[in-house]
Amino acid sequence: MMIRYKDYLSLMKLRIDVFITLSGLAAALAMARGPLSVSHTAWLATALMLASASAALFNQYADRDLDGLMERTRHRALPAGRVRPREVFVLGAILGVAGLGVALWAFNAMVAVHLFLGALVYAVVYTVWLKRRSRLNIVIGGLAGSFAILAGAASVRPELCALPLLLALVMFFWTPSHFWSLALARTADYAKAGIPMLPVLVGPARTARAILVNTALLVVSSLVPVAMGYLGGIYLIGASLAGVYFLVFNVRLVRRPSPGLAWANFKASMVYLTILLAALMADAFRS
């Protein structure tokens, strides 16, 4: 039973769930321009975690055949046969409904709509439709994380506003640099599974250059909210330092596009996002 418990937790991709949840909370703080109540924070985190875990379960359910072909994923609970596919599907549906229910009960319909769209993009548009068919899979799939930003902001202000849309754009640009780096580090795995990730199709050198261009767009997009007067000095300092940090790793990767440096770039992308979200949260308390 303990093994099954740990297996289900791993299927929910809790580390990704935490990043998604922090993104939504940061957006809510940015819209509130100050602290959120304990209940607001708790219910929003619960809704985001449930929706993200639900999308992860559906992703693993749909990808169980591909995961069995890749060295990095073949030991996961589904391809290894430690849990049944139907159980994962049912649990994903339960968590998804629970997350939408919390959003509707604690907040408003817009929060629920954004959570639903985020899960739909990740579990269906990306996983089922694009991942096996197009090099643009993760580019369009990056919209999934953007919806977490919109959901968090909508918990404070239900109407669409400029700031959350700009922050959603930042998350959109972050995703390809993050996942292309992973794909470059694990190109052989993706090629073996027949997944048309960018490095499989165009090779390591062109992929590294694409990552650098995308990261440059990411850094520029992260500074737009400051230029438009929505965010202040604390965020500017954090976004600038994080951007320089990430670009240094990108340049190293372009100079020598190796699996080791791609993996370092992948980890650097998570450090970048952590610093950016921390700066966004800190900036919310500046006045």
Beta strands, then each sheet from edge to edge (+ up, - down):
end
